[in-house]
């Protein structure tokens, strides 16, 4: 990997470097039609997303990281009918971050500056080499709700809790070149990316010329895929991969399979973009698209708004794809104009896309795809997804019956218990199973889409006019994805109606979808926990995993914003909203959902009147300035960071301690103990929770030992800059089950230490093993690491002393992150599972030949059982590429980059 950072002068084997005149300005670009004429036969038939990859290779051909053969591999992909192919080195135009993953990334950059000094190098060498934008959006919590003061008070609490983190990020903004910070209170990173940062075509000065090329990005949030709706190829990577991309390392990837998703027809009256995306998620999960590109095509795109496309692109992680791409067309240009992009940029996007064959014409020839599937938009029905999985779509009419089934099958409640209700102390109401405790309009998925937000406002207006009220046990919140949304709701007069139902503005950020729902009112929380109630959350988000939304709420449903409002009125998921009334009007007459649901014509007329270019131009005029709170944040000077040993938020991580200029060989795994036996779909939330920190947990005990009051714990997500907290939080989710503790496992982050047979927290056991010099392995089921691109799920695993994970399959980002932290992922061969092998957790495991292991090499895990029996278990190494092998051999991606820079 040496020398990757100093890119050689670009080659041009296919003689495609050309110029493009747009409005009298000349741009250099790498022409795909010319490359096709000069030897890349047939590439005009590639999917649009693959054309972006091809251009990237042509522009970055240097004979080393990108060779002529790498480029020819794209033409071979076409001839091989789109089977996943060669390894390529891909260089995104820019990197997007949110603050949960951004803080540890900047911590790592700061640590690398210290590390390079220790190796005798220059700290100024550690700078992002591509543009990096960090949007602070994950930290605001819904502490106060349902009042006009909620927004101001939540912002006040946010700065009080996170002042130290914000000082650190502001230091990074002045210390590092090519690094910008969008302050708190602006919006969600994906929406700011869609509405402002994304350009569709990027430009930069190079050797005195202005070079134009597709806007591409990787982001430290899995929902970076939202930008695919704007014709920008982007996807989520772990923080460690993003740091490498920032520092000039190419993203190593295999040419993917591309699944074409054909859309025809139009949505029916009363059906929303949310209903559509939940249908798409379910179809693609069933199809199986993990690690594949999905590209949308067909006549259905002709009438689909860009906001609807972005909604579908956003949920790429939920259907498991690397991206959900929409090509540039007339609607892209319309959105760029409406959202305030510069006129000359829009002209460039049109001219460049057409010159490159990257512009979708209605009725044009379809690309060659690996495989296809099709949906008639007219078949989509009102839907929600739950109670635990984004792909668990249920038609609205079946939500009530589905919950009753889940009570017996999933939550193991007796049928006779389902209808019981319990008085709530100090109130005049009672609570039962399925009552909605949280109704939240939240998350990037839907809050970027005017059609569903305006619909929620109009439904609220109609409900207020009928005299309907929100049920008193429901915690309501509205967290728009950008200030633009708040402004158009205000201008349309709809915020008043939302306020009347308790949907007051609580902040600009992810809030409930990331687990920042805040505490429920104490009497409600007490009743739920004392009586073992399965309370429900209804949110317009993208994630509803166990333990994510609120520790008090077990059944969570994803829904469109108008359905969130409707469920706040109904107060339960046990009503069929298609046939049962939401409540009664002022005269005692029943009011049904159909009575207050706004028409699509009314929604569209409101959008056309209030969602304007001028609104975007005004709100994004000075986006990096921040409010008076941000401007008041004081920062330290210096090109290296002045670490505070007493800080509980930001600490210098131990990755480079004792690191030499050259790596030592990877040692074999000998007689490792098992830290956990986990089931299917263990999410990164399970491995590294983002939510609340319990006092009775290793992380809670650490914080109390540092004189932090329980009220000031904040949450795991905000303490990602402190490895001491995050190590202790690894595998600490309250809902994770380790099957070493019985057939169904025990909830919470516990394990059994051997040979003592003592039950203890996973962290404490890992520290015992570390003292004893015993390496660790983990066994898991299918889709291990499902969910968010959480770097600490891999960092924590590494710091606990885990050398390898052996699973049935992995979610794409987490596998890559494990490799990036030097942890080797393996998969079982021959359909084996840890259950079929009869593992209990008291075995030892050895894996030999790691010093010279090769990508995707078959190995043997030698498992020794407690009775002395030995089994040879065939496993496949999931280090997939040579670059990844280099990372493992160096101990991780950061060590690789640091050694390169020091050399």
Steps between C-alpha positions, in 0.01 A plus 500: 500500500802727513486805278121500466482856623724653236295459181702476182415719203177383342525267200248492217517156337167551321579854381179637647618824665280763335364851546142614544380856442209606721381859471841616378692324778728208414522183712731201468322165529557132426261408222329160519391510132864561398619215726239276339625596153859433611464146628235482777243341279135515607542708817216732393272210605630501858266589786532870584657421839768288330575785259588709806748231612645476150556876478668487840747239375570683172570825683721340765696260280859516627639157409517400866182531702297514175635314197378456142395145596281638782318715244465210256342303787196729475448401135547136604231552768262590219590190297464283810142627543577693814645236728699650787851541374845643541633701789524873424636805679224762517559862600191691617491875443426576865415364845189571708488454878256533785620586849458158667753349259663833422633556851692170515624558144641839600634338821681247279638777276623685809652176634667443161662842530648387833588163345688646206697727735602185694618344172704811422256645246324832444153542662396734216504193273184381674224690317203395292605488134140506375225738619337390826173636636393411853139579592418504873158335505503196730526664842171679565269302732124543545516601866212743472201456266152630437578860605597817309826504702602144405743602225683767701528279809621194305770713332606630843527144636689392187774761544522433872552127440723527195706814554822300523431308178406820318819673613697206363320507163543875472874449572508246216338750266783748553783241531430288191490620141217389273268443797171687559250471784128570463398609851220352717145610429542507120362162398568130445820429307325311218243772450763776507692286249193473276390861532838676494829306504436261209574645155433199268806606297815596696786721381856570612807686378771262377816602315344832404181345359149471643418127506134389506396157626206331672437606860561191713531457873541255781352578839535384857129436520343211315222728372747692285318308223231771514713709263449229234165668435692800361703288257796504741661161563550480874484242776585449863838386622641460848678792660829321454443457125390863472819613671706303249304654212562845651871424510521407134455124521269364228195306609578141409194323359391226265308594185149435628199324362240761398135412553263699280174592676237590241227737611182544298168678554416758766413497870129490576318776686577487873822299460822669614871481417546326837259223398700465179840479669381242755375289208833539318692404818294185545537397134875558489566325833313201360699523176833514684712799398767520772823647357327565165408824326131560436409736216148620429366531147174495305212730413403530867791744543335747262248607765713439809623807688861527606394500865328163447816368332711620791261327742560169317875562472518580871388155608769314307638360828155366587483300179869416539635645174815707465294767326155566349589715201285731288658644183502870412196614299269799463374461859857520632549833322163627629595414859846658472332820385224494761750435782707805414802354319697741279366533146841435341532177704159381378606574141819299557305206647277486193780541244739259673239229561382510139857500363583192709185300427412538870168680438181292516260573216137396540445193287873455440674167463540305826851414623632146545439384859614193693138425585172693522176522691193713442234692691185667371467808722124457478530180706644681806261525797515702825747318722713503813796283598552336837514416776878433478629513143491758220421224248204382710243685286135447590201651317336764718180294531701213656699697760259430787468127429875478438571651840270248670688216327836648602384520863470121508772394254767763558438639848376171652192649668187299580197585287298573813750766603488707180191706586598589860536870584670661796443833672783753465586654835418871528299512176142440387590239236612141482746314275497167322701294256539666160436851628714753314753650742702680229376664180793667328535677167873445476790378287654585165286250310176696509586846630665579166176438317253790479217273381481302825580794731239724341259204517568468874433872547177491298381190686572682829300801374204279411521316833507825700200629301309184600592549865728195527773495763819300551471234770663624822747209534664564160840673486479704179785668314587667171869508401528631142805406297581860416404859577337513156232255620423700813468811287256360243283342772495837675426700183217263405347549846523125565738519796220653710284193435787262575569697821135461601550121495832513689727473194703806595847547357745320731823543303672451166656155507441126498346490851275196544627302200855490646368423850489860624131481588575619854325378813130421504293678766584324828149363574475349148848345523424359845173338390660347189785348700303400811231323297724362224306681230596471134465868416524622140695771323390635161769699322569625149851356519707230337599285798280321753746249647450368852627732772575781252205738527445497876582255781132515598352428157537154350269508194599766248338574166632702208228712341443808288477832688119524453462148645720605795252782571206263454642255754556779750125569468405131523747438784544133410615264224213267590247690288444430132521858377341402170171403669502624862461865606797702626272676747192718516431851374358785708148361457592145601501361146771248406791638292682260268844531344341542157310805632820696574746358241601780260472453125815479286375808309486703822847380601647589160339846492646577844847384389491716187400805700738472798802286403703750295854566375510821704441299818803277436721794401414684821544206737831382350651847448742467794478135599838468678451802727271345760288667766621705795562180701744367239669835457561517875690167509864573596773277353869426579775585250761260364555253216504208747221467752554576868345181642336530841561186707193578709264523204221242484413597140829521309805281563808409297429144378765225539519388134856625442657418838833321442450501123819474295566614145463145367231246592559163664349182355143412599514225762286187493198477730582236761258363761272804481199518729150585376370838615151459356268269308252725320197435281387643167482869411710627787503870415770757555256642757535171690880505470546870573186672628452871433236558767483538874772382741373304799648576842537126563728438204878510450470834318274642772740387771791661311316833473394496866863421588587824318242696701245526220146510637253255348295793369809613304587162345365617163513191275742266326467682169626828643792337684653334194808718539591308818616143440474420873121553489455334164697184585279459803194558284593236243235223503320693777162538326219414743338270240802301376492127582813293550406133458788392724254581780235241420305391188328839444780705650474765767412859409781750545875494446599197707721198443664214688872512571685169465641302660359676811140456370417837658224712341606862448467791259659449160738788570614359835551154349700647210726684746552178699600317183732787406676468836531126440637554147212306345378602150126513427262406219131562444246274326184637339215420260388670179529870410736574786547877532164585340413871527687825539860554390624506856878510520502425873339163437837409344726719715350367822528142376871558432570667833329217691761264357287321240723364222232350273125484447350185345147560369257361241501832310576872552344831417736673255620796709565310821708232324711777347531678836620184676775467239582869542564437870713190440228253610470212250145410392434139401184327379398137553528266202267216399192653667640450851394717795624519853174331604552210258852457638355476852701789643421605856770763551736299719710386200836634383573597138824505298554633146843454341677645195402864557846645428461420130121492466353604164170674413204260512725207590346190656628417847427259783382605846614228741235486773588313819197409712495483879519117491815515282324420170646695206308607189653651186254766380545628140480880485546766229714806562298814420796726446374563145775704331877549500461850644300355788774243556751786527284660769485177704876447463559851636259453791235724343428764240618792716834336570540437124440866412722626781792279396453614139508866599795456735693324221 
